[in-house]
């Protein structure tokens, strides 16, 4: 049985929405906490769910949901459109297909990061807020506050841009490079259902591998864009210095905080995005 584009879109939208609601707040809270000495420390995934629900109630899991909703469509459009454009440009350079996919992915990630970074600054700030939902500032109010007090530059609405470039650049490089290289190695299945699951499995591994690879930059981005340990004192300022500080003070595994919720979100979500991209791209080539 062939799977229609409508069914794929419905599955993608459901999983991405659930992952956005359930995991993004948890992920950011894990990444901004500073070890067992942090008074707001979460012991594990279950503990974080219970504490957030107990202190901030159900809507605490929805903090910062508006920025991802606003940026999700242009973000994905930029990701896949720029990937195709970079791939075409690299066709004029003598690179192997495997390397070309990875480099095109890197370019698409860097381009995507520039678009999403202002939204990330607002989102992280809202998700780090531990007040109950009704007491925290609105998304637009918080964005205006950042612009008014810090401006649009690297201390304001574009804070942490280098870490965001690293996060998206490395993720897309591994994500696209792994998917298309492995897909070309594993034979195509003539059965359409099995072929769907072949692509889904490779996409799932792509999302997981990319998440593991880029998470140190994600942790650094959260620390830079989130609240600083001492109010009025900027401890986490630049990407690589932040990574070095976290490693020195909290150890190697601190750079992988929030990995489980990240994998839960970007593993299946990344697989479905690639499937939608592949089937939609194939349909457009046949009909346009």
VEXNU-43416 format. One line per 5 residues: number of its first residue (from 1); for each residue z, y, x of N, C-alpha, C. Coordinates in nm, 3 decimals, always signed. Atoms other than C-alpha are relative to their C-alpha. Layout:
VEXNU-43416
NUM = Z:Y:X:Z:Y:X:Z:Y:X ~ ... .
END
This chain:
VEXNU-43416
1 = +0.000:-0.121:+0.085:+0.000:+0.000:+0.000:+0.000:+0.124:+0.088 ~ +0.004:-0.123:-0.079:-0.099:+0.333:+0.142:+0.106:+0.097:-0.051 ~ -0.106:-0.095:+0.035:+0.165:+0.607:+0.146:-0.061:+0.138:-0.012 ~ +0.062:-0.129:+0.025:+0.061:+0.940:-0.004:+0.073:+0.111:+0.073 ~ -0.061:-0.117:-0.063:+0.125:+1.279:+0.150:+0.118:+0.051:-0.082 .
6 = -0.107:-0.048:+0.086:+0.339:+1.369:-0.152:+0.129:-0.077:+0.025 ~ -0.119:+0.083:-0.024:+0.576:+1.074:-0.090:+0.062:+0.031:+0.134 ~ -0.051:-0.032:-0.134:+0.606:+1.158:+0.279:+0.071:+0.133:-0.002 ~ -0.063:-0.132:+0.007:+0.681:+1.524:+0.204:+0.135:-0.008:-0.071 ~ -0.125:+0.012:+0.074:+0.946:+1.425:-0.051:+0.110:-0.061:+0.086 .
11 = -0.098:+0.064:-0.089:+1.120:+1.194:+0.199:+0.042:+0.097:+0.109 ~ -0.031:-0.096:-0.106:+1.098:+1.459:+0.471:+0.095:+0.109:-0.050 ~ -0.082:-0.109:+0.052:+1.241:+1.735:+0.254:+0.141:-0.045:-0.032 ~ -0.133:+0.051:+0.035:+1.530:+1.517:+0.130:+0.084:-0.022:+0.124 ~ -0.078:+0.031:-0.119:+1.636:+1.396:+0.473:+0.033:+0.126:+0.078 .
16 = -0.026:-0.123:-0.075:+1.598:+1.736:+0.641:+0.105:+0.085:-0.068 ~ -0.100:-0.079:+0.071:+1.800:+1.907:+0.368:+0.138:-0.061:+0.017 ~ -0.129:+0.066:-0.015:+2.079:+1.648:+0.384:+0.054:+0.018:+0.141 ~ -0.044:-0.015:-0.139:+2.090:+1.664:+0.763:+0.042:+0.143:+0.030 ~ -0.034:-0.140:-0.021:+2.093:+2.044:+0.760:+0.137:+0.031:-0.057 .
21 = -0.127:-0.029:+0.066:+2.382:+2.057:+0.514:+0.116:-0.069:+0.069 ~ -0.112:+0.081:-0.046:+2.593:+1.778:+0.660:+0.030:+0.015:+0.148 ~ -0.017:+0.016:-0.144:+2.538:+1.801:+1.034:+0.003:+0.128:+0.081 ~ +0.013:-0.117:-0.087:+2.463:+2.152:+1.156:+0.133:+0.069:+0.024 ~ -0.131:-0.063:-0.020:+2.809:+2.297:+1.097:+0.084:-0.087:+0.093 .
26 = -0.076:+0.093:-0.085:+2.969:+1.985:+1.251:-0.047:+0.010:+0.144 ~ +0.057:-0.006:-0.135:+2.735:+2.000:+1.551:+0.047:+0.125:+0.073 ~ -0.038:-0.124:-0.067:+2.810:+2.364:+1.628:+0.149:+0.006:+0.029 ~ -0.144:-0.001:-0.023:+3.186:+2.320:+1.588:+0.036:-0.085:+0.122 ~ -0.025:+0.085:-0.117:+3.183:+2.034:+1.840:-0.040:+0.071:+0.129 .
31 = +0.054:-0.059:-0.122:+2.977:+2.234:+2.087:+0.076:+0.123:+0.047 ~ -0.070:-0.122:-0.042:+3.187:+2.551:+2.083:+0.146:-0.027:+0.035 ~ -0.140:+0.027:-0.035:+3.526:+2.378:+2.116:+0.011:-0.033:+0.148 ~ -0.014:+0.004:-0.146:+3.665:+2.375:+2.468:+0.102:-0.105:+0.045 ~ -0.085:+0.109:-0.045:+3.836:+2.038:+2.510:+0.127:-0.013:-0.083 .
36 = -0.120:+0.032:+0.077:+4.172:+1.902:+2.391:+0.099:+0.115:-0.006 ~ -0.092:-0.115:+0.001:+4.352:+2.229:+2.475:-0.039:+0.103:-0.106 ~ +0.044:-0.090:+0.106:+4.149:+2.411:+2.210:+0.083:-0.027:-0.126 ~ -0.083:+0.022:+0.118:+4.383:+2.464:+1.910:-0.079:-0.048:-0.121 ~ +0.084:+0.042:+0.112:+4.089:+2.397:+1.678:-0.080:-0.124:+0.035 .
41 = +0.073:+0.116:-0.051:+3.988:+2.076:+1.856:-0.020:-0.106:-0.109 ~ +0.029:+0.113:+0.088:+3.817:+1.800:+1.655:-0.002:-0.127:+0.084 ~ -0.010:+0.124:-0.076:+3.896:+1.445:+1.768:-0.128:-0.082:-0.007 ~ +0.122:+0.079:+0.019:+3.585:+1.280:+1.626:-0.074:+0.053:-0.122 ~ +0.085:-0.047:+0.110:+3.317:+1.311:+1.358:+0.076:+0.000:-0.132 .
46 = -0.075:+0.008:+0.124:+3.542:+1.194:+1.075:+0.109:+0.106:-0.007 ~ -0.106:-0.100:-0.006:+3.825:+1.424:+1.185:-0.057:+0.139:-0.030 ~ +0.061:-0.132:+0.023:+3.587:+1.723:+1.183:-0.033:+0.018:-0.147 ~ +0.029:-0.009:+0.143:+3.472:+1.646:+0.827:+0.127:+0.030:-0.079 ~ -0.125:-0.017:+0.074:+3.831:+1.619:+0.704:+0.061:+0.139:+0.020 .
51 = -0.061:-0.129:-0.028:+3.955:+1.934:+0.879:-0.079:+0.115:-0.063 ~ +0.081:-0.107:+0.060:+3.663:+2.149:+0.765:+0.017:+0.000:-0.151 ~ -0.017:+0.006:+0.146:+3.698:+2.024:+0.408:+0.139:+0.048:-0.041 ~ -0.138:-0.037:+0.034:+4.077:+2.073:+0.411:+0.022:+0.150:+0.010 ~ -0.027:-0.142:-0.023:+4.071:+2.429:+0.548:-0.105:+0.092:-0.061 .
56 = +0.108:-0.087:+0.046:+3.734:+2.560:+0.427:-0.068:-0.047:-0.127 ~ +0.050:+0.061:+0.122:+3.659:+2.335:+0.129:-0.148:-0.038:+0.011 ~ +0.135:+0.057:-0.001:+3.318:+2.198:+0.029:-0.104:+0.096:+0.058 ~ +0.103:-0.095:-0.044:+3.119:+2.517:+0.093:+0.010:+0.031:+0.150 ~ -0.008:-0.016:-0.145:+3.242:+2.519:+0.453:-0.112:-0.074:+0.072 .
61 = +0.110:+0.077:-0.061:+2.970:+2.261:+0.522:-0.135:+0.071:-0.016 ~ +0.125:-0.071:+0.027:+2.707:+2.507:+0.397:-0.010:+0.133:+0.077 ~ +0.002:-0.126:-0.074:+2.791:+2.791:+0.635:-0.125:+0.010:+0.086 ~ +0.119:-0.023:-0.081:+2.487:+2.942:+0.801:-0.123:-0.071:-0.050 ~ +0.114:+0.075:+0.052:+2.247:+2.757:+0.569:-0.122:+0.088:-0.025 .
66 = +0.113:-0.087:+0.032:+2.035:+3.063:+0.483:-0.095:+0.023:+0.118 ~ +0.095:-0.018:-0.111:+1.894:+3.132:+0.835:-0.093:-0.120:+0.022 ~ +0.094:+0.111:-0.014:+1.758:+2.773:+0.872:-0.101:-0.010:-0.114 ~ +0.094:+0.004:+0.113:+1.608:+2.792:+0.522:-0.111:+0.102:+0.020 ~ +0.098:-0.106:-0.018:+1.435:+3.121:+0.605:-0.099:-0.030:+0.112 .
71 = +0.084:+0.018:-0.118:+1.303:+3.009:+0.941:-0.068:-0.137:+0.005 ~ +0.048:+0.138:-0.013:+1.229:+2.640:+0.874:-0.152:-0.011:-0.008 ~ +0.145:+0.012:+0.016:+0.872:+2.678:+0.747:-0.077:+0.066:+0.114 ~ +0.073:-0.057:-0.115:+0.748:+2.931:+1.009:+0.030:-0.070:+0.131 ~ -0.037:+0.071:-0.123:+0.938:+2.740:+1.279:-0.087:-0.124:+0.018 .
76 = +0.081:+0.122:-0.010:+0.759:+2.412:+1.203:-0.148:+0.034:+0.015 ~ +0.141:-0.040:-0.012:+0.426:+2.590:+1.162:-0.031:+0.041:+0.143 ~ +0.019:-0.043:-0.139:+0.465:+2.752:+1.505:+0.003:-0.120:+0.094 ~ -0.013:+0.119:-0.085:+0.574:+2.421:+1.661:-0.132:-0.078:+0.008 ~ +0.116:+0.088:+0.001:+0.273:+2.218:+1.552:-0.131:+0.076:+0.025 .
81 = +0.121:-0.078:-0.026:+0.012:+2.496:+1.553:-0.014:+0.031:+0.149 ~ +0.007:-0.033:-0.142:+0.099:+2.607:+1.906:-0.022:-0.124:+0.085 ~ +0.024:+0.125:-0.073:+0.110:+2.244:+2.022:-0.148:-0.032:+0.005 ~ +0.144:+0.028:+0.004:-0.249:+2.197:+1.909:-0.079:+0.099:+0.086 ~ +0.071:-0.100:-0.079:-0.359:+2.523:+2.073:+0.019:-0.024:+0.150 .
86 = -0.024:+0.028:-0.142:-0.194:+2.442:+2.406:-0.073:-0.127:+0.043 ~ +0.071:+0.125:-0.032:-0.342:+2.093:+2.391:-0.148:+0.026:+0.023 ~ +0.142:-0.034:-0.019:-0.690:+2.242:+2.351:-0.022:+0.075:+0.132 ~ +0.011:-0.075:-0.126:-0.634:+2.485:+2.640:+0.010:-0.092:+0.121 ~ -0.019:+0.092:-0.112:-0.516:+2.203:+2.864:-0.117:-0.096:+0.016 .
91 = +0.121:+0.082:-0.012:-0.841:+2.022:+2.791:-0.094:+0.050:+0.109 ~ +0.083:-0.057:-0.108:-1.001:+2.258:+3.046:+0.059:-0.023:+0.138 ~ -0.068:+0.028:-0.127:-0.755:+2.145:+3.315:-0.002:-0.150:+0.025 ~ +0.007:+0.143:-0.033:-0.778:+1.813:+3.497:+0.139:-0.063:+0.003 ~ -0.128:+0.067:+0.013:-0.456:+1.660:+3.366:-0.020:-0.131:-0.076 .
96 = +0.005:+0.124:+0.077:-0.399:+1.307:+3.244:+0.047:+0.029:-0.142 ~ -0.042:-0.024:+0.139:-0.357:+1.283:+2.864:+0.151:+0.000:-0.017 ~ -0.146:+0.009:+0.011:+0.008:+1.182:+2.906:+0.069:+0.128:+0.043 ~ -0.059:-0.125:-0.051:+0.094:+1.489:+3.113:-0.039:+0.117:-0.090 ~ +0.048:-0.108:+0.085:-0.115:+1.715:+2.888:+0.083:+0.009:-0.128 .
101 = -0.083:+0.000:+0.121:+0.086:+1.609:+2.579:+0.136:+0.061:+0.029 ~ -0.133:-0.051:-0.034:+0.415:+1.685:+2.756:-0.005:+0.150:+0.027 ~ +0.010:-0.143:-0.033:+0.299:+2.024:+2.889:-0.029:+0.082:-0.125 ~ +0.027:-0.069:+0.127:+0.157:+2.122:+2.549:+0.127:+0.008:-0.084 ~ -0.128:-0.001:+0.070:+0.492:+2.025:+2.400:+0.094:+0.104:+0.057 .
106 = -0.083:-0.102:-0.065:+0.673:+2.242:+2.653:-0.042:+0.140:-0.045 ~ +0.049:-0.130:+0.043:+0.452:+2.539:+2.565:+0.034:+0.030:-0.145 ~ -0.032:-0.021:+0.142:+0.504:+2.489:+2.192:+0.149:+0.026:-0.019 ~ -0.145:-0.021:+0.010:+0.882:+2.470:+2.243:+0.040:+0.140:+0.042 ~ -0.031:-0.136:-0.047:+0.893:+2.795:+2.439:-0.044:+0.104:-0.103 .
111 = +0.050:-0.091:+0.104:+0.683:+2.967:+2.173:+0.090:-0.003:-0.122 ~ -0.088:+0.018:+0.115:+0.900:+2.827:+1.894:+0.134:+0.069:+0.021 ~ -0.131:-0.057:-0.030:+1.219:+2.944:+2.069:+0.003:+0.151:-0.022 ~ +0.007:-0.146:+0.016:+1.109:+3.308:+2.066:+0.010:+0.037:-0.148 ~ -0.001:-0.026:+0.144:+1.059:+3.289:+1.688:+0.138:-0.025:-0.060 .
116 = -0.123:+0.042:+0.068:+1.386:+3.113:+1.601:+0.127:+0.061:+0.055 ~ -0.126:-0.041:-0.063:+1.637:+3.269:+1.842:+0.082:+0.100:-0.082 ~ -0.083:-0.091:+0.081:+1.742:+3.567:+1.622:+0.070:-0.069:-0.116 ~ -0.060:+0.075:+0.110:+1.804:+3.329:+1.332:+0.114:-0.089:+0.051 ~ -0.104:+0.085:-0.058:+2.004:+3.101:+1.564:+0.127:+0.080:+0.029 .
121 = -0.116:-0.084:-0.030:+2.231:+3.388:+1.670:+0.083:+0.023:-0.126 ~ -0.070:-0.022:+0.127:+2.317:+3.464:+1.307:+0.063:-0.130:-0.049 ~ -0.048:+0.129:+0.050:+2.353:+3.096:+1.215:+0.124:-0.048:+0.075 ~ -0.113:+0.047:-0.080:+2.586:+3.006:+1.503:+0.124:+0.083:-0.028 ~ -0.114:-0.086:+0.029:+2.806:+3.307:+1.434:+0.065:-0.033:-0.132 .
126 = -0.052:+0.035:+0.132:+2.842:+3.210:+1.069:+0.066:-0.137:+0.000 ~ -0.054:+0.136:-0.002:+2.902:+2.842:+1.143:+0.128:-0.010:+0.083 ~ -0.122:+0.000:-0.081:+3.171:+2.925:+1.400:+0.117:+0.063:-0.075 ~ -0.104:-0.066:+0.079:+3.361:+3.128:+1.139:+0.081:-0.104:-0.076 ~ -0.086:+0.102:+0.060:+3.661:+2.924:+1.022:+0.069:+0.046:-0.128 .
131 = -0.053:-0.044:+0.128:+3.750:+3.132:+0.717:-0.065:-0.079:-0.113 ~ +0.062:+0.066:+0.113:+3.684:+2.988:+0.374:-0.129:+0.072:-0.035 ~ +0.135:-0.049:+0.023:+3.329:+3.039:+0.250:-0.003:+0.139:-0.065 ~ +0.002:-0.126:+0.074:+3.413:+3.325:+0.013:+0.051:+0.118:+0.081 ~ -0.056:-0.107:-0.081:+3.586:+3.525:+0.288:-0.088:+0.037:+0.119 .
136 = +0.084:-0.032:-0.115:+3.311:+3.514:+0.549:-0.110:+0.097:-0.041 ~ +0.107:-0.096:+0.033:+3.039:+3.781:+0.572:-0.126:-0.069:-0.047 ~ +0.128:+0.055:+0.042:+2.704:+3.729:+0.408:-0.094:-0.008:+0.119 ~ +0.098:+0.015:-0.109:+2.406:+3.628:+0.621:-0.062:+0.134:+0.037 ~ +0.064:-0.128:-0.028:+2.233:+3.965:+0.586:+0.101:+0.102:+0.052 .
141 = -0.104:-0.091:-0.048:+2.560:+4.153:+0.633:+0.035:-0.026:+0.145 ~ -0.032:+0.036:-0.138:+2.635:+3.963:+0.952:-0.114:+0.039:+0.095 ~ +0.116:-0.038:-0.080:+2.281:+4.020:+1.083:-0.001:+0.151:+0.024 ~ -0.005:-0.146:-0.015:+2.313:+4.394:+1.016:+0.112:+0.042:+0.095 ~ -0.112:-0.031:-0.090:+2.649:+4.397:+1.193:-0.039:-0.023:+0.146 .
146 = +0.045:+0.028:-0.138:+2.495:+4.237:+1.506:-0.094:+0.109:+0.049 ~ +0.098:-0.102:-0.038:+2.206:+4.484:+1.509:+0.069:+0.135:+0.023 ~ -0.068:-0.128:-0.009:+2.437:+4.781:+1.453:+0.087:+0.010:+0.124 ~ -0.095:-0.004:-0.111:+2.690:+4.688:+1.722:-0.061:-0.040:+0.134 ~ +0.054:+0.053:-0.126:+2.476:+4.503:+1.980:-0.149:+0.025:+0.018 .
151 = +0.143:-0.026:-0.011:+2.114:+4.588:+1.901:-0.084:-0.125:-0.013 ~ +0.096:+0.111:+0.013:+1.807:+4.366:+1.913:-0.021:-0.075:+0.131 ~ +0.026:+0.057:-0.133:+1.821:+4.280:+2.284:+0.078:-0.126:+0.030 ~ -0.060:+0.125:-0.046:+1.972:+4.001:+2.491:+0.152:-0.003:-0.016 ~ -0.143:-0.001:+0.032:+2.326:+4.113:+2.405:+0.023:-0.002:-0.152 .
156 = -0.010:-0.007:+0.145:+2.250:+4.132:+2.033:-0.070:-0.114:-0.069 ~ +0.067:+0.099:+0.084:+2.009:+3.955:+1.803:-0.081:-0.102:+0.080 ~ +0.070:+0.098:-0.083:+1.839:+3.779:+2.096:+0.090:-0.054:+0.110 ~ -0.096:+0.058:-0.094:+2.154:+3.668:+2.275:-0.030:-0.149:+0.020 ~ +0.019:+0.142:-0.027:+2.117:+3.332:+2.447:-0.145:-0.045:-0.001 .
161 = +0.143:+0.035:+0.007:+1.736:+3.345:+2.456:-0.038:-0.104:+0.106 ~ +0.036:+0.095:-0.107:+1.715:+3.161:+2.790:+0.043:-0.142:-0.036 ~ -0.048:+0.133:+0.040:+1.927:+2.872:+2.659:-0.083:-0.055:-0.116 ~ +0.085:+0.044:+0.110:+1.716:+2.860:+2.341:-0.136:-0.043:+0.052 ~ +0.127:+0.041:-0.061:+1.400:+2.848:+2.552:+0.013:-0.137:+0.065 .
166 = -0.024:+0.131:-0.061:+1.549:+2.558:+2.747:+0.015:-0.109:-0.103 ~ -0.023:+0.100:+0.105:+1.662:+2.378:+2.433:-0.131:-0.042:-0.066 ~ +0.123:+0.032:+0.072:+1.329:+2.400:+2.249:-0.110:-0.047:+0.094 ~ +0.104:+0.040:-0.094:+1.106:+2.373:+2.556:+0.015:-0.145:+0.042 ~ -0.024:+0.138:-0.045:+1.265:+2.051:+2.683:-0.011:-0.097:-0.117 .
171 = +0.008:+0.090:+0.116:+1.301:+1.903:+2.334:-0.146:-0.031:-0.034 ~ +0.139:+0.023:+0.039:+0.933:+1.952:+2.245:-0.080:-0.071:+0.108 ~ +0.070:+0.068:-0.110:+0.816:+1.840:+2.588:+0.023:-0.151:-0.008 ~ -0.034:+0.142:+0.011:+0.998:+1.506:+2.550:-0.047:-0.057:-0.133 ~ +0.033:+0.042:+0.137:+0.938:+1.483:+2.175:-0.148:-0.035:-0.014 .
176 = +0.143:+0.025:+0.011:+0.561:+1.517:+2.184:-0.050:-0.094:+0.110 ~ +0.045:+0.084:-0.111:+0.515:+1.360:+2.527:+0.033:-0.146:-0.023 ~ -0.042:+0.138:+0.025:+0.713:+1.047:+2.438:-0.079:-0.060:-0.116 ~ +0.063:+0.054:+0.120:+0.561:+1.007:+2.092:-0.146:-0.039:+0.024 ~ +0.143:+0.027:-0.013:+0.193:+1.033:+2.181:-0.030:-0.098:+0.112 .
181 = +0.022:+0.097:-0.107:+0.220:+0.839:+2.506:+0.035:-0.142:-0.044 ~ -0.041:+0.134:+0.046:+0.411:+0.547:+2.351:-0.090:-0.048:-0.113 ~ +0.088:+0.038:+0.112:+0.193:+0.552:+2.037:-0.135:-0.052:+0.050 ~ +0.126:+0.046:-0.056:-0.114:+0.509:+2.255:+0.012:-0.135:+0.070 ~ -0.022:+0.128:-0.068:+0.042:+0.208:+2.429:+0.015:-0.114:-0.100 .
186 = -0.024:+0.103:+0.101:+0.157:+0.014:+2.121:-0.121:-0.008:-0.094 ~ +0.123:+0.013:+0.081:-0.146:-0.126:+1.932:+0.018:+0.044:-0.145 ~ +0.001:-0.041:+0.140:-0.237:+0.013:+1.591:+0.003:-0.124:-0.089 ~ -0.008:+0.111:+0.094:-0.150:-0.216:+1.299:-0.096:+0.025:-0.116 ~ +0.097:-0.017:+0.109:-0.419:-0.274:+1.036:+0.066:+0.015:-0.136 .
191 = -0.075:-0.014:+0.124:-0.161:-0.303:+0.760:+0.058:+0.142:-0.007 ~ -0.040:-0.141:+0.007:-0.096:+0.054:+0.640:+0.151:+0.018:-0.005 ~ -0.146:-0.012:+0.008:+0.271:-0.007:+0.561:+0.064:-0.025:+0.136 ~ -0.053:+0.028:-0.134:+0.341:-0.165:+0.901:-0.038:+0.110:+0.098 ~ +0.041:-0.110:-0.086:+0.144:+0.114:+1.067:+0.090:+0.122:-0.022 .
196 = -0.094:-0.108:+0.031:+0.364:+0.367:+0.888:+0.131:-0.020:+0.075 ~ -0.128:+0.027:-0.065:+0.678:+0.198:+1.022:-0.012:-0.002:+0.153 ~ +0.023:-0.009:-0.145:+0.525:+0.170:+1.372:+0.015:+0.145:+0.045 ~ -0.007:-0.143:-0.033:+0.481:+0.548:+1.379:+0.141:+0.055:-0.023 ~ -0.135:-0.047:+0.029:+0.821:+0.606:+1.219:+0.096:-0.041:+0.112 .
201 = -0.088:+0.049:-0.106:+0.995:+0.390:+1.482:-0.019:+0.077:+0.130 ~ +0.026:-0.076:-0.123:+0.824:+0.569:+1.771:+0.050:+0.144:-0.016 ~ -0.049:-0.135:+0.025:+0.902:+0.906:+1.611:+0.151:+0.008:+0.005 ~ -0.146:+0.005:-0.004:+1.267:+0.805:+1.568:+0.050:-0.001:+0.144 ~ -0.038:+0.005:-0.141:+1.294:+0.714:+1.936:-0.032:+0.132:+0.071 .
206 = +0.036:-0.130:-0.059:+1.117:+1.040:+2.026:+0.107:+0.104:-0.029 ~ -0.103:-0.097:+0.037:+1.370:+1.247:+1.833:+0.132:-0.026:+0.070 ~ -0.126:+0.036:-0.066:+1.667:+1.058:+1.980:-0.006:+0.032:+0.149 ~ +0.015:-0.024:-0.144:+1.536:+1.075:+2.338:-0.001:+0.149:+0.032 ~ +0.007:-0.145:-0.021:+1.455:+1.446:+2.311:+0.137:+0.064:-0.021 .
211 = -0.134:-0.054:+0.027:+1.802:+1.515:+2.165:+0.094:-0.025:+0.117 ~ -0.086:+0.033:-0.114:+1.975:+1.338:+2.453:-0.038:+0.085:+0.122 ~ +0.049:-0.074:-0.116:+1.760:+1.523:+2.707:+0.037:+0.148:-0.004 ~ -0.014:-0.146:+0.006:+1.805:+1.877:+2.579:+0.139:+0.049:-0.040 ~ -0.128:-0.046:+0.057:+2.164:+1.881:+2.452:+0.083:+0.088:+0.093 .
216 = -0.076:-0.096:-0.082:+2.318:+2.051:+2.761:-0.041:+0.146:-0.026 ~ +0.046:-0.136:+0.033:+2.102:+2.356:+2.679:+0.047:+0.041:-0.140 ~ -0.049:-0.028:+0.135:+2.207:+2.328:+2.314:+0.147:+0.040:+0.004 ~ -0.142:-0.034:-0.014:+2.576:+2.329:+2.411:+0.015:+0.139:+0.062 ~ -0.006:-0.132:-0.064:+2.520:+2.628:+2.642:-0.039:+0.110:-0.099 .
221 = +0.043:-0.099:+0.099:+2.336:+2.813:+2.364:+0.111:+0.027:-0.101 ~ -0.108:-0.017:+0.097:+2.623:+2.752:+2.121:+0.116:+0.079:+0.059 ~ -0.110:-0.072:-0.064:+2.880:+2.877:+2.372:-0.035:+0.149:+0.018 ~ +0.043:-0.139:-0.022:+2.679:+3.192:+2.450:-0.006:+0.077:-0.132 ~ +0.020:-0.068:+0.128:+2.597:+3.274:+2.088:+0.124:-0.003:-0.089 .
226 = -0.120:+0.012:+0.081:+2.932:+3.167:+1.945:+0.111:+0.093:+0.049 ~ -0.112:-0.085:-0.041:+3.275:+3.333:+1.975:+0.048:-0.034:+0.141 ~ -0.049:+0.020:-0.135:+3.405:+3.380:+2.329:+0.148:-0.040:-0.004 ~ -0.140:+0.046:+0.000:+3.741:+3.221:+2.429:+0.101:+0.113:-0.012 ~ -0.089:-0.116:+0.005:+3.906:+3.561:+2.482:-0.075:+0.116:-0.065 .
231 = +0.070:-0.112:+0.067:+3.809:+3.838:+2.235:-0.015:+0.120:+0.093 ~ +0.028:-0.116:-0.084:+3.643:+4.129:+2.415:-0.039:-0.034:+0.142 ~ +0.035:+0.043:-0.136:+3.577:+3.924:+2.730:-0.112:-0.102:-0.009 ~ +0.115:+0.090:+0.006:+3.238:+3.758:+2.783:+0.009:-0.102:+0.113 ~ -0.010:+0.109:-0.099:+3.289:+3.425:+2.959:-0.134:-0.071:+0.016 .
236 = +0.127:+0.072:-0.003:+2.961:+3.255:+2.866:-0.113:+0.102:-0.015 ~ +0.098:-0.109:+0.002:+2.682:+3.495:+2.959:-0.143:-0.051:+0.019 ~ +0.135:+0.048:-0.029:+2.380:+3.316:+3.111:-0.005:-0.151:-0.013 ~ +0.019:+0.141:+0.030:+2.236:+2.971:+3.049:+0.056:-0.093:+0.109 ~ -0.037:+0.096:-0.105:+2.276:+2.793:+3.384:+0.142:+0.023:+0.050 .
241 = -0.138:-0.026:-0.037:+2.604:+2.965:+3.469:+0.095:-0.061:-0.104 ~ -0.081:+0.060:+0.106:+2.741:+2.850:+3.132:+0.007:-0.152:+0.017 ~ +0.003:+0.146:-0.022:+2.631:+2.491:+3.200:+0.091:-0.036:+0.118 ~ -0.083:+0.026:-0.117:+2.798:+2.506:+3.543:+0.149:+0.017:-0.031 ~ -0.140:-0.026:+0.037:+3.121:+2.651:+3.397:+0.055:-0.114:-0.086 .
246 = -0.044:+0.111:+0.086:+3.142:+2.383:+3.127:+0.021:-0.126:+0.083 ~ -0.011:+0.120:-0.085:+3.082:+2.109:+3.386:+0.125:+0.007:+0.088 ~ -0.114:-0.015:-0.090:+3.346:+2.246:+3.624:+0.133:-0.006:-0.075 ~ -0.127:-0.010:+0.072:+3.614:+2.310:+3.360:+0.027:-0.119:-0.092 ~ -0.021:+0.102:+0.102:+3.556:+2.030:+3.110:-0.063:-0.135:+0.032 .
251 = +0.060:+0.126:-0.039:+3.355:+1.763:+3.288:-0.141:-0.019:-0.052 ~ +0.140:+0.028:+0.030:+3.010:+1.612:+3.257:-0.024:-0.024:-0.149 ~ +0.024:+0.038:+0.139:+3.049:+1.472:+2.905:+0.017:+0.116:-0.097 ~ -0.011:-0.119:+0.086:+3.138:+1.815:+2.766:-0.138:+0.058:-0.028 ~ +0.137:-0.049:+0.020:+2.768:+1.896:+2.805:-0.072:-0.079:-0.108 .
256 = +0.061:+0.084:+0.103:+2.697:+1.625:+2.546:+0.080:+0.004:-0.130 ~ -0.077:-0.013:+0.123:+2.935:+1.745:+2.276:-0.094:+0.017:-0.120 ~ +0.082:-0.010:+0.121:+2.793:+1.703:+1.927:-0.124:-0.086:+0.003 ~ +0.122:+0.081:-0.012:+2.539:+1.442:+2.038:-0.022:-0.088:-0.122 ~ +0.017:+0.090:+0.115:+2.607:+1.203:+1.749:-0.055:+0.072:-0.123 .
261 = +0.062:-0.067:+0.115:+2.550:+1.454:+1.466:-0.140:+0.054:+0.029 ~ +0.134:-0.047:-0.037:+2.250:+1.589:+1.657:-0.103:-0.112:-0.015 ~ +0.090:+0.115:+0.013:+2.095:+1.241:+1.677:-0.018:-0.039:-0.146 ~ +0.008:+0.032:+0.142:+2.177:+1.177:+1.312:-0.096:+0.093:-0.073 ~ +0.088:-0.099:+0.064:+1.982:+1.491:+1.221:-0.142:-0.008:+0.053 .
266 = +0.132:-0.013:-0.059:+1.693:+1.492:+1.466:-0.069:-0.134:+0.027 ~ +0.065:+0.130:-0.012:+1.631:+1.117:+1.493:-0.092:-0.025:-0.118 ~ +0.087:+0.021:+0.118:+1.509:+1.046:+1.138:-0.079:+0.123:-0.040 ~ +0.073:-0.123:+0.035:+1.419:+1.411:+1.076:-0.121:+0.021:+0.088 ~ +0.112:-0.015:-0.093:+1.202:+1.422:+1.388:-0.110:-0.100:-0.028 .
271 = +0.100:+0.103:+0.032:+1.031:+1.096:+1.290:-0.082:+0.041:-0.121 ~ +0.071:-0.037:+0.124:+0.944:+1.224:+0.943:-0.090:+0.122:+0.024 ~ +0.085:-0.116:-0.031:+0.815:+1.555:+1.081:-0.130:-0.044:+0.066 ~ +0.121:+0.047:-0.068:+0.574:+1.371:+1.309:-0.092:-0.076:-0.094 ~ +0.081:+0.073:+0.097:+0.459:+1.146:+1.027:-0.074:+0.097:-0.093 .
276 = +0.064:-0.100:+0.085:+0.392:+1.443:+0.799:-0.111:+0.071:+0.076 ~ +0.100:-0.066:-0.084:+0.210:+1.616:+1.084:-0.124:-0.088:+0.017 ~ +0.112:+0.090:-0.024:-0.006:+1.311:+1.158:-0.084:-0.020:-0.126 ~ +0.075:+0.027:+0.123:-0.100:+1.233:+0.798:-0.065:+0.127:-0.055 ~ +0.058:-0.126:+0.048:-0.152:+1.597:+0.703:-0.118:+0.043:+0.087 .
281 = +0.107:-0.036:-0.093:-0.362:+1.661:+1.015:-0.124:-0.087:-0.023 ~ +0.111:+0.092:+0.026:-0.573:+1.352:+0.944:-0.070:+0.034:-0.131 ~ +0.058:-0.036:+0.130:-0.620:+1.454:+0.580:-0.082:+0.128:+0.010 ~ +0.072:-0.126:-0.015:-0.724:+1.807:+0.678:-0.131:-0.019:+0.076 ~ +0.124:+0.026:-0.075:-0.977:+1.676:+0.931:-0.106:-0.067:-0.086 .
286 = +0.095:+0.072:+0.086:-1.134:+1.451:+0.667:-0.053:+0.087:-0.114 ~ +0.037:-0.073:+0.123:-1.142:+1.706:+0.386:-0.034:+0.148:+0.023 ~ +0.029:-0.141:-0.026:-1.191:+2.046:+0.557:-0.101:+0.013:+0.112 .
END
